[in-house]
Amino acid sequence: MQEKQADGDRKVARLEISPRDVTIHTGEKVVFAALAYDKDGQMVSGVKFTWDGSDEEKKRKMSVSPRGVFSSGRRSP
């Protein structure tokens, strides 16, 4: 199915990011996904997302891959 220009002109009104609430431990990974919706609740395709994160307690940036993969670090042996 080919996307119509009108579809590409719709504005994003809402984002849904999943998982919404997640706790991970050292050495674990989580993959985040995002969906964009217009004001009528219709999914907007072709939206490009840029991921980043931060540790608010330690006041430092955290790395999230372009595909939404976050790694919590390495486990100690």
ZATIMAR-686763 format. One line per field, with one value per residue: residue number from 0; residue in one letter; x negated, y negated, z of N, C-alpha, C, CB in turn. Coordinates in steps of 0.05 Angstrom, whole numbers, always signed. Atoms other than C-alpha are relative to their C-alpha. Glycine has a CB too. Example, Ala and Ser with C-alpha at 12.3 -4.5 7.8 and 13.67 -1.06 7.14 Angstrom:
BEGIN
i: 0  1
aa: a  s
n.u: -18  +16
n.v: +24  +24
n.w: +0  -1
ca.u: -246  -273
ca.v: +90  +21
ca.w: +156  +143
c.u: -18  +15
c.v: -24  -22
c.w: +0  +14
cb.u: +20  -9
cb.v: -1  -9
cb.w: +25  -29
END
This chain:
BEGIN
i: 0  1  2  3  4  5  6  7  8  9  10  11  12  13  14  15  16  17  18  19  20  21  22  23  24  25  26  27  28  29  30  31  32  33  34  35  36  37  38  39  40  41  42  43  44  45  46  47  48  49  50  51  52  53  54  55  56  57  58  59  60  61  62  63  64  65  66  67  68  69  70  71  72  73  74  75  76
aa: m  q  e  k  q  a  d  g  d  r  k  v  a  r  l  e  i  s  p  r  d  v  t  i  h  t  g  e  k  v  v  f  a  a  l  a  y  d  k  d  g  q  m  v  s  g  v  k  f  t  w  d  g  s  d  e  e  k  k  r  k  m  s  v  s  p  r  g  v  f  s  s  g  r  r  s  p
n.u: -17  +16  -8  -9  +12  -16  +9  +26  -4  -13  +18  +0  -12  +4  +19  -2  +25  -2  -18  -5  +14  +17  +23  +19  +23  +26  +5  -24  -7  -28  -4  -23  -13  -18  -20  -10  -28  -10  -21  -23  +8  +10  +29  +15  +23  +23  +12  +27  +5  +27  -2  +21  -9  +17  -3  -6  +13  +29  +4  +17  -13  +1  +0  -21  +7  -20  -22  -15  +10  +14  +15  +4  +28  +10  +0  +27  +4
n.v: +23  +25  +22  +24  +25  +9  -15  +11  +27  +0  +7  -18  +12  -17  -22  -23  -14  -24  -2  +25  +0  -24  +0  -20  -3  +2  -21  -6  +18  +3  +12  +18  +5  +24  +3  +27  +2  +27  +9  -18  -27  -17  -3  +15  -16  +15  +17  -9  +5  +1  -8  +6  -4  +11  -10  +25  -1  +5  +23  -6  -10  -29  -5  -16  -3  +10  -19  +0  -20  +11  -19  +11  -2  -27  -12  -6  -29
n.w: +0  +2  -17  +15  -11  -23  -23  -8  -10  -26  -22  -23  -24  -23  +3  -19  -3  -16  -23  -14  -26  +0  -19  +9  -17  +13  +19  +16  +22  +6  +26  +0  +25  -1  +21  +1  +7  +5  -19  +3  -10  +22  +0  +20  +9  +10  -20  -8  -28  -11  -28  -19  -27  -21  -27  -15  -26  +2  +17  +23  +23  +5  +28  +12  +28  +19  +1  -25  -19  -23  -16  -27  -9  -2  -26  -10  -1
ca.u: +0  -29  -28  +10  -19  +38  +15  -55  -27  +9  -19  -37  +7  -11  -68  -63  -127  -132  -148  -118  -147  -206  -258  -321  -383  -456  -474  -403  -376  -309  -283  -238  -188  -148  -85  -60  +14  +50  +105  +157  +120  +97  +26  -23  -73  -142  -160  -234  -251  -315  -328  -368  -364  -390  -401  -366  -395  -467  -457  -488  -468  -453  -463  -404  -417  -383  -338  -315  -360  -383  -437  -443  -518  -560  -553  -613  -643
ca.v: +0  -67  -125  -186  -257  -275  -220  -249  -319  -298  -326  -284  -299  -241  -191  -122  -93  -22  +7  -49  -30  +16  +35  +69  +93  +85  +124  +126  +93  +65  +47  -14  -26  -88  -100  -168  -188  -248  -288  -238  -179  -153  -125  -170  -131  -152  -186  -181  -177  -196  -164  -188  -180  -203  -179  -233  -209  -210  -269  -235  -218  -146  -115  -89  -61  -89  -27  -41  +10  -11  +29  +19  +33  +93  +141  +149  +219
ca.w: +0  -20  +28  +3  +11  +57  +104  +105  +121  +184  +248  +308  +368  +413  +423  +455  +482  +505  +552  +593  +661  +665  +717  +693  +730  +714  +652  +624  +562  +543  +474  +470  +414  +396  +356  +333  +328  +299  +334  +309  +340  +272  +269  +232  +191  +170  +235  +253  +327  +362  +429  +489  +563  +630  +700  +741  +807  +783  +736  +676  +605  +586  +518  +477  +407  +345  +347  +418  +454  +524  +561  +636  +638  +652  +709  +754  +749
c.u: -18  +11  +7  -13  +15  -7  -26  +2  +13  -20  +4  +12  -6  -21  +6  -27  +4  -28  +2  -16  -16  -22  -18  -24  -25  -5  +24  +4  +30  +2  +25  +11  +18  +18  +10  +29  +7  +22  +25  -5  -9  -31  -12  -24  -22  -14  -26  -4  -29  +1  -24  +12  -18  +7  +4  -13  -29  -7  -19  +17  -3  +2  +23  -6  +21  +25  +15  -10  -16  -13  -7  -29  -8  +2  -28  -3  +1
c.v: -25  -22  -24  -25  -11  +14  -11  -28  -1  -6  +19  -15  +16  +22  +21  +13  +24  +13  -27  -2  +25  -3  +22  -1  -2  +24  +7  -22  -2  -14  -17  -3  -24  +1  -29  +0  -29  -7  +17  +28  +19  +1  -16  +16  -18  -18  +12  -9  -1  +5  -11  +4  -12  +14  -24  +0  -7  -23  +6  +11  +30  +5  +19  +1  -12  +18  +2  +20  -15  +23  -13  +1  +29  +10  +4  +31  +11
c.w: +0  +17  -17  +13  +24  +26  +11  +12  +27  +22  +23  +24  +25  -6  +21  +0  +17  +2  +14  +26  +1  +20  -11  +19  -16  -18  -18  -21  -2  -27  +1  -29  +3  -24  +1  -10  -6  +19  -1  +10  -22  +1  -23  -7  -9  +20  +9  +29  +6  +30  +16  +28  +21  +26  +18  +27  -1  -19  -23  -23  -3  -30  -8  -30  -18  -3  +26  +21  +22  +15  +27  +9  +2  +29  +9  +1  +28
cb.u: +19  -2  -22  +31  -2  +30  -3  -18  +16  +14  +6  -29  +31  +26  -29  +23  -22  +20  -10  +30  +21  -12  +9  -9  +2  -23  -10  +25  -12  +15  +2  -8  +16  -17  +23  -17  +18  +10  +7  +10  +24  +10  -8  -7  +8  +8  +19  -22  +15  -14  +0  -11  +3  +5  -25  +30  +4  -13  -10  -21  -10  +22  -26  +29  -4  -13  -10  +28  -18  +19  -26  +17  -5  -30  +16  -4  -27
cb.v: +0  -9  -7  -3  -21  +3  +30  -1  -16  +28  -29  +11  -1  +13  -9  +20  -19  +20  +22  -3  -2  +5  +6  -5  +27  -1  +24  +2  +9  -17  +22  -28  +26  -26  +21  -17  +12  -2  -29  +1  +12  -10  +30  -29  +19  -15  -4  -11  +21  -28  +31  -29  +30  -31  +18  -2  +27  +26  -24  +20  -14  +15  +13  -12  +30  -4  +27  +6  +21  -16  +10  +13  -14  +1  +27  -12  +8
cb.w: +24  -30  +21  +0  -22  -6  -7  -23  -20  +6  +10  +6  -4  +10  +3  -7  +12  -13  +19  +7  +24  -28  +29  -29  +16  +21  +13  +19  -27  +22  -23  +11  -10  +0  +2  -19  +22  -29  -7  -28  +14  -27  -1  +10  -23  -24  +25  -19  +18  -7  +2  -4  +6  +3  +10  +3  +13  -11  +16  +7  -26  +16  -8  +6  -7  -27  -9  -5  -14  +19  -15  +20  +26  -9  +0  +29  -13
END
